[in-house]
């Protein structure tokens, strides 16, 4: 399910699939890998996570 990460500088980073996220061992940074680009974001700068669309029954079931 796609979502957006909103950052404290006003930037919005779209994430198409949750499995494109990688966290460092201490869980202070996130790396978002999508096709030919990537974003390296300190989690302290994330102010909001907005889910786009409605989850399907299959997604809710896990």
LINUR-V207063 format. One record per backbone hydrogen bond with DSSP energy under -1.0 kcal/mol. NH is the residue of the N-H (numbers start at 1). CO is the residue of the C=O. If there is no record, write none. Layout:
nh->NH co->CO
nh->NH co->CO
This chain:
nh->3 co->15
nh->4 co->50
nh->5 co->13
nh->6 co->48
nh->7 co->11
nh->8 co->45
nh->10 co->7
nh->13 co->5
nh->15 co->3
nh->20 co->17
nh->21 co->18
nh->22 co->31
nh->24 co->29
nh->27 co->24
nh->30 co->41
nh->31 co->22
nh->32 co->39
nh->33 co->20
nh->34 co->37
nh->37 co->34
nh->39 co->32
nh->41 co->30
nh->43 co->28
nh->45 co->42
nh->46 co->43
nh->47 co->6
nh->48 co->6
nh->50 co->4
nh->52 co->2
nh->60 co->56
nh->61 co->57
